Amino acid sequence: MNAFVLAGGQSTRMGRDKALLDSDGRPLVEHMLDLLRGFGLAPRICGSRPDLARFSLVVPDNFSQSGPLAGIEAALAASDSGLNLFVPVDLPQLPPEFLRWLMARAETSHAVATIPRYAGRPQPLCAVYSRRLLPGLRRSLAAGNLKVMVAIRESAVALGEPLDEFDVESVAASGPAAWHLDPPLQDWFRNINTPADYESLRAASPPQRANYVRAGDPGSLPQRANHGRAGDPGSPPQRANHGRAGDPGSGAKRRHPIS
């Protein structure tokens, strides 16, 4: 699996470049890259941002001024892996345990898209996507249809493939104790869009921030050798367990994209 950090936004509400905001002494983009490197991956940066090349290889957009959908399309086009993990540059409170679980789920289900939902809302910028979506995403971009979830669903329909969308709350509530570390669940998908958002992050207690900064160390993560142990965040979901509370495959229904 390949991994990408979406960092092509213009940061208009922030008033300055989000990717370069300080996060415990290092730029936010470096924080997110290191989080992915903790899984043994070699993450790249999505977006027409040659100024970020000092942090990692940058994959420029093929469709200019087309938002994160263009970043996803360019990354999938550049990838040599069937499945690809995406995270936005401004979600520094994502726990590595959750991302490892997300990857394992995608590798087991082989869905064209594995997308978490929080508070009933899909989080399509923190997801795993198959390269099979490329033709449909290109059609959407060429037509000027830039909404990520709409494009993903339409691409899946064209392929005759279901999406795997799941509710994070349901999975976390019945999942392993490791998921209950700081930061709390309500902060996982809290974007840093405004100066107030950034100040809120900076005001978090140092011990709380340290939990998710240190957790990027691969030694602190569940190992894939635990596969088959129900409830372990490193174990892949079993198809037969879908919908059964407490299982890595629970909290989601394999939903057809048109539903």
SEGULO-617372 format. One line per 4 residues: for each residue x, y, z of C-alpha. Coordinates in steps of 0.05 Angstrom, whole numbers. Example, Ala and Ser with C-alpha at 12.3 -4.5 7.8 and 13.67 -1.06 7.14 Angstrom:
BEGIN
246,-90,156  273,-21,143
REM end
This chain:
BEGIN
0,0,0  23,70,-16  8,132,26  -4,205,10
-13,270,48  -63,317,15  -32,386,21  -54,425,-40
-105,471,-6  -99,546,-8  -110,556,67  -154,616,54
-190,613,121  -126,604,159  -92,663,126  -26,627,122
0,561,97  -29,504,140  24,455,117  78,496,150
44,510,216  84,490,276  63,424,308  106,410,370
167,440,339  160,416,267  117,434,207  48,402,205
64,368,138  125,335,169  83,311,228  34,277,181
90,247,138  124,219,200  58,189,223  55,149,157
128,132,159  115,99,226  79,44,186  140,31,143
111,70,85  144,121,41  90,175,37  87,228,-16
54,296,-17  -6,311,-62  -14,380,-92  22,429,-137
69,449,-81  141,446,-105  160,486,-42  145,424,0
194,380,-38  244,386,20  197,343,62  180,288,12
167,274,-62  111,318,-87  58,292,-136  31,353,-174
-42,358,-195  -61,338,-266  -123,382,-261  -107,452,-237
-151,489,-187  -193,427,-175  -186,417,-100  -170,352,-63
-204,309,-116  -147,329,-164  -96,309,-111  -128,240,-103
-130,230,-179  -57,250,-188  -36,205,-130  -73,144,-157
-44,157,-226  26,159,-198  18,99,-152  42,29,-167
-3,0,-113  -74,-24,-119  -94,7,-52  -73,75,-27
-80,110,40  -96,184,41  -94,233,99  -103,309,98
-47,353,123  -89,383,178  -112,324,220  -54,317,269
-96,283,321  -110,220,281  -86,161,323  -37,114,287
-76,55,316  -137,76,277  -99,85,212  -67,17,219
-136,-14,230  -163,25,170  -109,-3,125  -120,-74,149
-194,-68,137  -183,-44,66  -133,-99,51  -183,-151,74
-247,-125,42  -215,-103,-25  -268,-50,-30  -254,5,-81
-261,55,-24  -257,47,51  -283,111,83  -295,127,156
-356,166,178  -357,210,240  -421,241,267  -456,213,206
-410,251,158  -362,215,111  -288,233,118  -265,222,46
-197,255,55  -178,203,107  -191,139,69  -163,82,28
-176,84,-47  -165,34,-103  -132,53,-168  -193,23,-202
-229,89,-187  -183,128,-233  -226,129,-297  -288,153,-260
-249,206,-221  -220,232,-286  -290,237,-317  -314,277,-257
-255,324,-259  -262,335,-334  -335,352,-324  -319,400,-267
-353,357,-214  -304,367,-157  -341,341,-96  -300,282,-71
-355,238,-43  -399,248,-104  -342,231,-151  -322,169,-110
-393,143,-108  -404,155,-182  -338,120,-199  -358,60,-156
-426,56,-190  -392,56,-258  -349,-2,-235  -408,-39,-205
-370,-40,-139  -394,-25,-68  -362,24,-21  -342,6,50
-365,63,95  -365,53,170  -382,93,232  -320,106,274
-361,115,337  -390,45,333  -323,13,320  -285,53,374
-339,41,427  -331,-34,423  -259,-37,401  -194,-48,438
-172,-5,496  -115,25,455  -167,65,417  -186,103,480
-120,139,488  -117,215,482  -136,251,440  -210,235,448
-251,210,389  -284,277,377  -216,307,361  -193,256,310
-226,289,251  -221,361,275  -190,400,217  -146,460,228
-181,509,183  -178,575,221  -131,611,269  -179,593,325
-173,519,307  -97,525,309  -97,560,376  -142,505,404
-92,452,382  -34,491,412  -73,499,478  -79,423,485
-39,398,544  31,373,526  17,302,553  -44,297,508
-5,319,446  52,273,464  6,213,461  -6,220,387
62,247,369  100,190,402  50,139,377  79,146,307
137,101,329  125,33,296  145,0,361  84,28,396
34,1,346  -2,-65,344  36,-113,299  4,-150,242
24,-215,274  -38,-206,317  -83,-219,258  -141,-263,277
-145,-237,348  -214,-206,352  -215,-134,373  -141,-119,359
-134,-56,318  -80,-88,277  -123,-147,256  -162,-145,191
-237,-148,191  -268,-215,172  -324,-212,121  -367,-258,162
-362,-211,222  -388,-149,188  -440,-116,232  -420,-154,295
-403,-105,350  -332,-109,377  -302,-136,313  -254,-96,269
-305,-107,213  -362,-80,254  -390,-10,255  -400,-11,181
-444,-41,129  -418,-55,60  -460,-2,27  -475,4,-46
-452,73,-70  -522,92,-95  -553,83,-26
REM end
